Amino acid sequence: MPSYTVTVATGSQWFAGTDDYIYLSLVGSTGCSEKHLLDKPFYNDFERGAVDSYDVTVDEELGDIQLVKIEKRKYWLHDDWYLKYITLKTPYGDYIEFPCYRWITGEGEIVLRDGRAKLPRDDQIHILKQHRRKELETRQKQYRWMEWNPGFPLSIDAKSHKDLPRDIQFDSEKGVDFVLNYSKAMENLFINRFMHMFQSSWSDFADFEKIFVKISNTISERVMNHWQEDLMFGYQFLNGCNPVLIQRCTKLPEKLPVTTEMVECSLERQLTLEQEVEQGNIFIVDFKLLDGIDANKTDPCTLQFLAAPICLLYKNLANKIVPIAIQLLVAHVRFTIAINTKAREQLICEYGLFDKANATGGGGHVQMVQRAMEDLTYASLCFPEAIKARGMESTENIPYYFYRDDGLLVWEAIKTFVADVVGVYYESDQVVVEDQELQDFVKDVYVYGMRGKKASGFPKSIKTREKLSEYLTVVIFTASAQHAAVNFGQYDWCSWIPNAPPTMRAPPPTAKGVATIEQIVDTLPDRGRSCWHLGAVWALSQFQENELFLGMYPEEHFIEKPVKEAMAQFRKNLDTIVSVIAERNKNKKLPYYYLSPDRIPNSVAI
């Protein structure tokens, strides 16, 4: 009778092992085996991190093995199991890999096919077509759309992290518990004695040093010492944690009534302001997104305010960006699958942590996302296009924009990698067009994710390999590099609270040159909100335990040699970028490393 050697690998994460009964069936082109209990006498099978082997003898020839069925039945209590993969050695000495990399929960059955990626058109055998259809139907039931707030892009239908499908939950919810992380952060920063001191003002700027922790963090300490300087102010718009708003000013906006006379002391080329604009030396940052946003009203004892400022910046003769004019209009009262769910559950929900310290809490942040959705376009997520649209592409004219330089390197590395993989499976544009599963996915994102807004520019279908590569690059870049660029610098640039206050307790001045130091200090957040803010930027700036960085793919879903070669080349290209960035950062007082691939997580996880 034919005999197969079955190797079963259990995950190494916490609670990945199981004591439940595990049965295996083999489905071949000429028949299906009986169920076999995978059990070795006097041995604890399927322990966390274990790789166990079993001999399975069948009654008759099965032909080519198409599928492996795994069934889990309760032993004592329900015991979830994380199956990494199954390897099959046939009676003829061939090895077949069946990747799984998912949780098997409760009592049930999962069916695995081998790790060769197949397009719908490649499945000609009835049993494989049936398996593919059932998998799609199961996933459609598990991953449903839901509207969390009107005007928001639709999100997954889950009210809390525990409602998510087990496969996309975090291994340990503790790592993403915002309340716990904030509290731990404040304890580690030795500022928990201040966390409940709401309505308690600071005495002066130096008083903020009581909650500022001096660690081996050259950027945050340099910010503390130089935050009032024009060079530091301008540099942040290029390489701080919000480097996506600055753009070349091609025409002075009517709502900014600034004249040459008002700024001539800052202009170094003996030109008028209009001439400086024509020569490309003027840049603008417009926080129009904040205009009219309601401020945080969750604490009736503290009124909170914000403005929708417009900042005009100037490239001086040293090619450095410095501010020359800031306008606050009038005063305004107002103030990113598992982590977003957790954020909706704890962070940006009603009475959530965001309400404690941010002026956009209490609903203003919802208004802000609704408004931002109106301007979110596909082109804005294509990094090179977004840079050009803001007039920031010239390395000669704007030489210190490291966010642009590093981002373009990472974008091209991702796009090259994606194009290589797409080329393995899609031999022509026609194959792309005929892939109905792919087209359904793209349409789903457009109709539900982007609410069918034509103005968003998101495609309803994809007709070429080139466009497919671009689309996938957008997804990967946005969830990895772009997120890293605007997330992990928060502690560096925002821990010195006078440099980046999360809220204002008084409206901004309406006249130039009348504000005093005392008035500015009274406008800054109180001790309690300052501590919650510091805990937030600390917690949000930390990497997860066992973080996987860009190019790291420990789960081997693909077994084909060309794809593995593409992955290896991708990692090699990323290593080169790491070296380039490290060399540039040598001896820099303000190194820029947020887009170094060894600091870019594979996906958004915090």
N, C-alpha and C positions, 0 to 999 in steps of 0.2 A: 504494500500500500504506500502511496506517495507520502513523504514527510517534509514538512516545512519547519524552518527555524524562525520563530517570531521574536523580535527584540522590541521591548517596550521601554520608552524613556519617560520618566515622570519629571515634572518641573521642579526647580530648586527654590521657588519662592515659598514663603510661609504657608503652611497648611495645604501644600500642593499634593501631598500623599493621601492615600485612602485605604481604609480597611474593608471597603465594600467588595462584593463579588464582581469580578470582571470576566466577561465572556467574549469570545472572538469567533467570527464566522468569515470565511473566505468566499468571495463571489468571483467565479471565473467565466470564461467565454462559453464553457460547455456544462457548467453546473455550479451548485453552491454547496458548501460544506455544512455539517451540523454545527451547532454551537459548542465551543470548547471552553471549559472553565480554565482560566489561566491561574494556576496555583501550584506552588512547590511545597512539598511536605516539610514541616518544621522550619518554615522560612517566612519572614514578614515581607510579603510582596508589596510593590508599588509605594515604597517609602519615598519621602521627599528627596529629589536628586538622584534616585536610583535608576539604573539601566538593567532591566531583567530580561532573560532569554528563556524561551519555552519551545519544546518540540511539539508540533501539531501534526498528527497523522490523520489523513482523510481516507475515506473508503474507496474513492474513485478519482480518476483524472479530472481536473477542473479546467484544464486549458490555460489560456493566458489570464492571470489574475487581474481583474478590473477594479474591484472594490474590497475594502476591509470593513466589516461591521464590528463595532465595539458596543457592548451592552453592559451597563452598570446596575447592579441590584443591591438593595440595602442589606447590610450584615446585621447591624444593631440600630444605629441611628443614621440618618442621611449624612453622607460624608462626601463633599465635593472633591473632585480629582482633576488635576491639571495634567493633561496628556501632551507631551511635546511632539513625539513622532513614533511611528512604528516602522521597523525595517523587516522585510521579508526575504529570507533566503529560500529559493525554490529548490525542488529536488534535482534541478539541472544546474545548480550552482550560480544562478543569477540572483542579483540583489535588487529589490524594489523598495523605494522609500515612499512612505505615506506621511507627509507632514500633517500635524494637527494644530498644535499650539493654541489650545483653547480649554476652557473648563467644561467638564461633564458634571452637571448638577442633577440632584434628585435621582430618580430611577428612569432611565431612558436609554436610547440608542443613538449613536452617531455613525455616519457612514463616511469613510474616507476614500479618496481616490489618490493615485500616485502623484508625485510632485511635479510632473511635467505640466506646465501651464498650457491650457487649451482654450481656444476661442470657441464660441458656440458652433461655428461651422465645422470644427474638427471632431465633434461628437457625432458619429454616425451610428453607433450601436445603441439600440433602444434603452438598455439598462443605464447607460451613461447619460442619455438625454433625460431620462426620468429622474436620475439623481440630481442632475443640474437644475431641473425645474423645481424639485422639492426643496433644494437648498435656497433657491431664490425666494420661494414662497415663505419659507421659514424666516429668512432675513427680513422680508417685507413686513412680517407680523411683529418681529422684534424691534425693528428700527422704524418708528413712525414719527411723522412730523407733528409739531405742536406750536401754537402761537403763545409765547410767554407774555408778550406785551404788544399791543397794536403798533404796527409800523416797524417792528423788529423783524429781522430775518427769522424764518421759522427754525426752531431747534428740535432736539429729540424729545419725544413724549415721555418725560420723566420728571416728577416733582422733586425728587431727591436722588442722591447718589445711589442709595440702596435699590432704587427702582430701575436702575440701568441694567441691561443684559450683563450677566456675570463676566463675559469676556472683555468688556470695556471698562469695568470697574478697576479702581486702583487695588493693587495687592494688599496694601495696608491703608485704610482710610485715614489713619492718624496723620500720615504724611501730608494730607491735603485738607485737614481740618483747620479752617481759617481761624476759628476762635482759639483753638489750642495753640496754633502756630504764633498768633499774635501775642498771646499771653506768655509763651515761652520766649519769644523774641524780647519782650519787655523785661522778662526776668534775666535773660542772658546779658541784656544791655544795662542792667542795674537801674532801670528807670521805673520799676513797678510802684515805687513810692509816690510817683507823680500821677499815675494813670487815672486816679479818681478825682484829681484836682481840677474839675471843670469850673469855669468862671474865675480861676485864679491866674492873674496875669503875671508875666515875667517882668523883671525890673528894667532890664536893658538888653542889648545884643549879647553882651558878655554872659548874661544870665543863662542864655541858651546852651552854653558850654556844659552846664550841669547835666544835661541829658545827651550831650555829644560824646560818643565813645571813641577815644583815639586807639585805633587798631592799625595793623599794617596795611592801611588803605590810603595810598598816596593821593588818590583823586579826591576822596571826601575831605581829607584834611586840607588839601590845597584849595578846595572850594571854600572851606571855612575861612581861610586866611585871605582869599582874594575875591570873594563873592561880589564885592562892591565895585570891582574894576571893570571898565568897559571891555577890555580884551576877554575877560572871563565870561562876561555876559554874552558877547557875540559868539564866542567859541561854542557855547552850549547849544546854540541853534544849529550848528554844524555836526557836533559829535557828542552831544549830551543824550539824555534818554528820550528826547523828542526831536529828532533831526529831520522830520518829514514835513514841516510846515514852511520852512524858509524857501523863498523863490525869488528869482530875479524880477525886479520891478521894471516893467516896460512902460508904465504910465502911472503917474501919481493919482490915486483914487480921489474922487471928489469929497468923500467923507473924511479925508485927511488934509485939512487946509494948511499944509506946511509950506513955507516960502524959503527962498534962498537966504533972506535976511535972518530968518529964525535959526538956520543951521550953518551959516557961513563959517563960523568959528571952527567947525568940525571938518569942513571940506578942504583938502590939501592940494588940489590941483588947479586952483585959481579958476574954477569953472562954476557956472551956475548950477543949481540943483537939477534943472531940466537937462543941462548938458551932461551932467554926471549920469543921469538916467539913460540918456542916449548912448553913452559910452559903456553902459553895462556895469557901472560901479555901485548902483543902489539896489538893495534887496529889501524885501518886505515880509513880515510875518503878521498875518491877520487872524485873530482868534474870533472870527465872525460866528463860529459854531456856538459860542457862548452867549451871543446877543439875545437877550430876552429869556434865558433859561431861569427857571425859578430856583431860588436859593434854598438851602437846607433850613427847614422850620421845625425839625424834630425836637429841638430844645427851646422851649419858650423863654428860658432865662438868658439865652444868647442869640441875638440877631446875627445872621451871617450874610455876607455880601460878596459879590465879585463883579468884575468888569469884563468887557469884551475888548481887550486892548489891540491896538495896531502898532507895530514897531517897525520903524524905518531904520535900516542898517546900511553902513557905508564900508566899501572896501578901500582901505587907506593905501598909501604908497608902499607900505610893507606887506601888502596883500592880506592883511588881517581884517576880519569883519568886526566892526564896532557899531554900537547904537548911536544914532544922531537925533532921533525923535520918537517919543512914545506918546500915543494918545489913548486916553481911557474914555472916550465918548461920554457917555453919561454912565452913572453907576447902575449896576444891574444886580438884582437880588437872585442869587442862585447858589448855586454853589457858588475782556476777550474770551473729546465729547465729555469727558468726565469732569474736567476742571471747570468747564463752563457750567455744567449742571451744579457742581459744588458751589460755584460762585453765585449762581441764581438762588441757591438754597441758603447760603450764609452771608455772602459778601454784598451783593447788590439787591437783595430782597428787602421788603419793607421791614424796617427796624433792624436791618443787618448791620454788619461792621462798617460798611461804607457810610452809614448815617452818623457814626460816632465822631468823625473828624473832618469830613470833606464837605466843602460848601455845596457840592453837587449832590450830596446825599438827600434823602427825603423826597426823591422823585426827579430831581434835576438831572441826574445821570440818565434816567430813562428818556427824558426829553432830548438829551444830547445825542443818544444813540439813534433815536427816531430821526433827528435832523441829519445826523451823519449818514444815515442810510440813503438819504436823498442824493448825496454826492458820491456814494460808493459805486465805482465802476470797475469793469474788468481791466481796463487800461491802467487804472490806478494801482492794480495789484501786479502788473507787469513792471518789474523794477526799472529796467532801462527806460521804458516809456514814461514812467512816473518822474524820473529824474529829469528827462528832457522837457516834460510838460511844465516843470517849475523853472526851467532855464538854468539848471544847475549842473549841466553835463561837462562843461569845459574844465579840464584839469589844469590848463594853463592859467586861466583867469581866476579860478577858485582852487588853489593848490592844497588847501588844508581840510578838504571835505572827505575825511577818512571813511565815513559812513557810506558815501557814494563809491569810493574806490574799492573798499573791501566787499561791499554788497554786489558790485558788478562781477568781481572775481567768483564769488560764491554762486551767483545766479548762473553764470556761464558753465561752472563745473556741474551744477545740478542739471542744467539743460542738456549738456553733452551726455551725461549719464542716462538721463531719461530717454534721449533720442537713441542711444545705443540699445536700451532695453526694448523700446517700441519697435526698433528695426528687427529685433529677434523674432517677434511674434506677428508683426504686421508687414507683410512683404510688399504691399502696395497701398496706395490711397483707397482703392476700391475695397480692400479688406476692412479698412477703418469704417467706411460707409456702411458695409454690410454687417458690422458687429452691432446687433440690435440691443444687446445688454449695455454696451458702452453708450449708445445713443440715448437709451432710456435714462441712464444715469445723468448724462449731461442735461437732458430735458428736465429731469427731476430737480436738479440744482437750480435751473433757471426759473421753473414754475413755482417751486416752493421756497427754496433758499432765498432767491432774489425777488420773490412775489410776482414774477412775470413782468417785471419792469423792463420795457424795451430800451429805455434810456440808460440802463445799467451797462449795456454792451456785452453782457454775458451771453455766450453762444447757446442757441437752442439745439444745435447739432454740431458735430465735428466731421469734416469731410477729407482731411488730409493728415498724413503722419506728422507733418510739421506743426500743424495746429494742435494735434493731440499732445505732442511733446511740450509745446508751450503751455497748454492747459494744465498738464501734470506738474510742470515746473512752477506754475503759479501756486498750486496747492501745496507742494513741498516747501517752496521758499517762504510762503506766508506763514505756515505752521512751524517753521524752524527758524530760519535766519531773521525774517522780519520781526517775529515775536521776540527773539533774543535781543535784537538791536534796541527795542523800546522797553524791554522788561528788566534785564539784568543790570542796568545802570541806575536803577532807582535809588539804591542806597548811596551810591557814589555821589549823585547829584542832588538828591533831595533830603539827605540826612541832616544837612545844615539848614534848619528850617527857615531862617530869614532868606535863604537863596531860593527856596521853592515852597512857600507856605501852602498848606492844603485848603485853607479857608481864610477869610478876612472877617474881623469882628466890627469893622467900621467901613463905610463906603470910601472909595478913593477920593483924593482931593479934586476939587473942580477947578483949581487955579494952579498955575505953575509957580514953584518956588516958595510955597507957603507952608508945606508940611515940615513938622519938627521931628526930631528923633523920638521924642516921647509919644507923639501921635502915631508914628510908624510902629513902635513897639506895642502900643495899645491896639493897633489893627491886626497884629500877628496873632495866631491861635494861642489859647490859654494853655496852661501846663498839661491838663488832662488830654486835650485834643492833640497837643504836640507829641505826647508819648504814644498815643494810639497811632498817629501818623508815622512816627519813627519805627514802631513795631511792625507797621504795615510794609514800609519800604524795605526793612530788614528781611522780613519773612518772604516777600515776593521776589527778592533778589537772590535767594538761595537756590542752588540746584537740588533736585530730588536725590535721595539715596539711590545708589546704583544707576545713576543717570546714563542714558544712552545718547551719545553725541552723533552728530551728522556723519553718515557713512557706516555706522555700526549696525549690523543686521544679524544678531545672534540667532534669531529664528529663521531657519533655512526653509522657507516656503518654496523657493525655486531650486531645482536640482540640475537644470541644464548648464553645461559648461560655459556657453557664451554669456549667459547672465552672470554667472559667478566671476567670469573674467571682467565683465563690465563693472561689477561691484569693486573688484580689486583695483581697477584703473581709477574708479571714482575716489577710493580712499587715497590712492597715490596722488591724484590731483589736489585733493583736500590737504594732504600733508605739505604739498608745495606751497599752498596758500598760507598755511600756518607758519611756515618758515619765512615767507615774504613779510607777513605782518609782524612777526617777532623781530625781524631785522630792522624794520622801520621803527618799531617802538623802542629800540635800544636807546637808553639814556634820555628818553623823553620824559619831561616832568608830567605831562598829561598823556599817557599812552592810551591808544584806542584799541580795545581788544574784544568788544562785544560781538563782532562778526568774524572772529577767528574760529574756524570750524571745530577746533577742540573745545570751544566754549558754546557751541550752538547745539542745544538738544535736538534730537531727531524730530520731536513734535512738541506742541504746547502741552506742558504738564504742570504748570504752576501759574 
